[in-house]
Amino acid sequence: MTPSDAQSSLAPLLHEAGRVVVKIGSALLVQEESGDIRYDWLDSLAQDLATLVARGQEVIVVSSGAIAVGRRLLALPQKRLRLEEKQATAAAGQIRLAHAYQEALARHDITVAQVLLTLEDTEARRRHLNARNTLNTLLKHRALPVINENDTVATSEIRVGDNDRLAARVAVMMNADALILLSDIDGLYTADPKLDPSASHLPLVEELTPEIEAMAGEALPGVSTGGMVTKLAAARIAVAGGCRMAIANGTGRHPLRTILEGGRCTWFLSEVEPRAARKSWIAGSLRPAGTLVLDEGALRALKNGRSLLPAGVRKVEGDFQRGDAVVLRDQEGREVARGLSAYNAEDARRIIGHNSRDIEKILGYRGREELIHRDDLVLS
């Protein structure tokens, strides 16, 4: 099999992905000297995104570029910015960037939704649930979320640090099947091709070994974002969460079409499925903060793959918050499942035994119908 044949054989990895996260680098979207958005390139990307949507795939975009655009709008010099200057340029640039995405995708009758996230939004369980529920609702209503790190409020202590890793965290949080990092290089090489002409391109990485990670080289001094080092860090996050990932050259037009047609890139495979990885995280990585005791009807519902409704819960034990892990037990005390609660302990105690349609009347607000959604629940 020739290298081109091998690459073409990997094209189905994007074709078959039900949910896709696409990360757009700042250098692809914004002209370095002028700070202007590359509207022609963005239009071609919008066509590619519309193609995926038309195929029935769910798409989330993680986009850099707000600071690069805002720097020109605020007439700040081309030098290293202080934190408050970065936050100000992000505030100015983000609205221009969101408008550009809105216009480009509106031509394809796609609604764009802007979402700004920080590291805590992907890691703290309550905020993780909020972000995940928001994104799922947007996708359910056929909107295309465009995500950026919330540079306007983030500090060095809470920043993800680069949008490669932010995209990987979003992909895992959303149970995405594929993550595409569009960059200025067409994948991973055995060495830096700019320094070593004999470096070979790797179309497929089945396992992230120390030898593979060494191929990224060292991060440049003083540089905290971008580069192959952060891309491999993103790959480690993605594949551990059950999401396959590709590094592809996005400098030309229609970069996603190129991947669909078997263009050169590097795919990193995962040994687990996204949903299985999330279930494993819930089952083994989280310390339960409380207990729910279920009746027989609820037990049967869980065994049939359904969510846990308040009506099937007999007792609430412990003091937990929304998003915390809880143990589910039968009335003899045997553990039957674990999951993430959609309500805190106080509200859970008020609604158990009641029909879901009565939740708003009891609590005074309209919460979720499920006490634990089946996607946030794993049987013991």
Number of C-alpha atoms within 10 A of each C-alpha: 7 7 12 12 10 14 21 17 13 21 19 13 17 25 16 12 20 16 22 28 28 24 26 23 22 21 18 21 26 23 15 14 9 11 20 15 21 14 15 12 18 21 19 18 24 23 19 19 27 20 15 22 19 11 11 13 18 22 23 27 23 25 23 25 23 29 26 27 27 26 22 18 15 13 9 12 9 11 6 8 14 9 15 13 17 21 21 18 25 26 18 20 22 24 14 18 24 19 12 17 22 20 18 20 20 13 13 15 12 18 17 22 17 17 17 16 21 20 20 15 19 21 13 13 18 20 18 20 22 17 20 18 13 14 23 16 12 17 18 11 10 16 20 25 23 24 23 26 24 20 25 20 17 19 15 9 8 12 18 23 20 19 26 31 24 24 29 31 21 25 30 25 20 24 25 27 26 32 32 27 29 24 24 16 17 21 22 29 20 18 18 16 14 8 8 11 9 12 15 13 17 19 22 17 16 12 13 16 9 8 9 16 16 13 17 19 13 10 14 11 6 6 8 11 17 18 19 23 18 19 25 23 15 23 27 21 20 30 28 19 29 24 32 29 33 27 26 24 22 24 17 12 16 18 21 25 17 18 24 17 17 19 19 24 25 24 27 24 22 23 14 15 17 25 19 14 19 23 18 14 13 22 21 10 11 16 12 19 17 19 21 25 22 26 16 11 11 21 20 11 14 18 12 9 13 17 19 24 23 23 18 21 26 16 16 20 15 13 12 20 21 19 21 24 26 26 23 27 21 18 14 8 11 12 16 17 20 25 26 27 28 24 21 16 21 13 15 24 17 14 22 21 17 15 13 18 12 13 21 14 10 13 13 9 9 13 14 15 18 17 25 23 17 16 15 21 26 21 15 12
